[in-house]
């Protein structure tokens, strides 16, 4: 599955993915060492080793929400605004 995180100049984030997750996301968790984990309210999860550029790590620490959007053929199919948790502790 293709996956990209974007952050705009208002510190709003979007996680764009190319295939269905198979569940409704409830939160997104990021760990510098492990990547990204998308979790449902029921505990289902999708884990990916998507790595974030070092200069973006600081931006992710300030996030509390993220828009998770599935895109197919260049068009959004569905999207969910969910909580974002950064596990990147120093």
N, C-alpha and C positions, 0 to 999 in steps of 0.2 A: 504494500500500500504506500502510495506517495503521501508525504505529510510535510507541511511547512508552517512555521510560526512567523507571524508578522506583528510588528508593533508600530503604531503611528505616532505622530508628534504630540498627541494628547495622552500618551501612555495607555492606549487601548490596544488590547491584543486579540488576535484571531489565529486559531489553529485550523488550517485548511487540510482536509484529507480527501482522498480520491475514491475510497470504497466504503460501503456501509459498515458500521461498527457492530451491528447486530443487537444493539441495545441503546437506550437513551442515556447519554452521558449525564452524570450528576456532579462530578468535579474532575479537574485535571491536576495532576501532580507532576512537578518537575524536579529532577535530581541531576546535578551536574555529572555525577558518575554513572547514573543508570539511564538517563533519558527521560522520556515522557510516559506517563501512565494515565489512561483515561478510565474512570471508574463509574459504574452505574450505582443507583441507590440500593440495588439488590446485591452488590458486591462483584458483579461481572466486571472484567477489566480487559483492556487492550494495552499492551506494553510495547513500546518501540524504543530503539536506541538512538532516536533522533538527537544529534548533538547540536548545541547552540554555540555560536561564536563567543569567545571570551568577553568581548566588549558588550554583548547583549545580556550576559548574566546579571549585571547590576539592574538592568531594566526589568528583568523578570522578577527580581526580589520585591519590587514595588507593586506588583500586580495583585489584585484580589479577585478579579473576574476575567473570564476569557470567552470569546465567542467561538464555538466549535461548529465548523461548517463543512458539509460534504459537498464537493463540487464534481459534477459529471459533465463531460463534453464542454467544459469552460463555463458552466452555469451552476449556481447554487441549487442544491436539491433540498437540503434541510439544514437548519442551524439551531443551536441551543446556547444560551448565555448561562455559564456555569461558574462555580467557584474555582479559583486557581490557588494552588499551594506550592510554594517553592521550598524544597528541602535542601537548598544550597546554603548550608550554614558554614560560617568561617569562625 
